[in-house]
Amino acid sequence: MFVALDARDERIQIETHEQAVRLRTAGTPYRCPACREELIIRNGRVLPAHFAHRSGSDCVVGEPESRDHLLGKHLLAEWARAAGWQVDFEVHFSGIKQRADLVLRRPGTVHALEFQCAPLSGQRLAERTAGYARVGVTVQWLLGPRYFADHPTPVQGKFETWGPERGRELRFVDPRRRRMWAWWGITGTGMQVEELAPYPRPAVWRPRGVSLAQEASRVVQALAYRDKAAVAVQSMCYERGVNLGGCPVVVHRCLTAVAGLTDKEWLVRVRWLLRFWAERVWSVTASKQWWCDYVEPARVPLLGQRRVAEVAATAWLDVLIEEGYLVREGNTLRWIRWPRWYADVDRKLGAINRGEY
């Protein structure tokens, strides 16, 4: 931790090794703002100078921080100050009983940064984000090394945000390499990767590189492992005289890979086909509302149920329209032709390999 209370109960923020030497020499006792226990000053060569509890402390707020967390907070403060922000470490908001890693201030603006290095449940993420909103503070979640990957997974998905210009977005900080970057415009086929600090660079498209045949093979895997959701949909398919293994190739096209769906996205698309197959005319609104039933809000607290449904439903309708299965007239949808079902997965894979689907 970088903040303690001095003998007059005033906040003191430790920021440099030189300052730590002066504070030690002064001999003043420093206490934890949360539990009031006396703190020690650690001033080694590897980590930034910081306050710490003595061994055996049971303070929850001041529990030991990882090297990455300490380095990351210090680095973010450095970048924020260079950008003209006033920076305070570990600000406690008593009204919501939360402590922000950093608070950035400019006239009329208060912004919290949370550098997440440890696991965090979707429920706790939602509670903390809502807490900041109640006190009028916007919050940016930045992900540490635990969350690094080549492409988004549900582990990162709960932290996704959405904006009208950049779409779905995640931000990461590597405190050891002193880098911050963003993934944005995230889809199932790839995303934009943009270096933000220390040297901003234009975004570069990173494709996901998964073929239609690979996506189609997931059906075989799901049935082979007796996935409960897949088995349930297989039964629904049998009732309609079709085979889940031979489901239309279009269900594997332009997947969004958005987190929060209760089933695999291709499987939800098959459910949608079975639901709307017999409809002659229906609405875009009805389709999007239907997708809401297959979103678990707790998995995507920052995007929210309706946003996830919007992303998944829009991508699905777009690919159906693009491939000539549907026509959209305002809010109305109408079938032009039915997607082709195959007798089994082998015949479907053969059609994909020949490009005849």
Secondary structure by P-SEA (a helix, b strand, c coil): ccbbbccccbbbbbccaaaaaaaaaabbbbbbcccccbbbbbbcccccccccccccccccccccccaaaaaaaaaaaaaaaaaccccccccccccccccccbbbbcccbbbbbbbccccccaaaaaaaaaaaaaabbbbbbbbcccccccccccccccccccccccccbbbbbbcccbbbbbbccccccbbbbbbcccccccbbbbbccccaaaaaaaaaaaaaaccaaaaaaaaaaaaaccccccccccccccccccccccccaaaaaaaaaaaccccccccaaaaaaaacccccccccccccaaaaaaaaaaaaaaaaaaaccccccccbbbbcccccccccaaaaaaaaaaccc
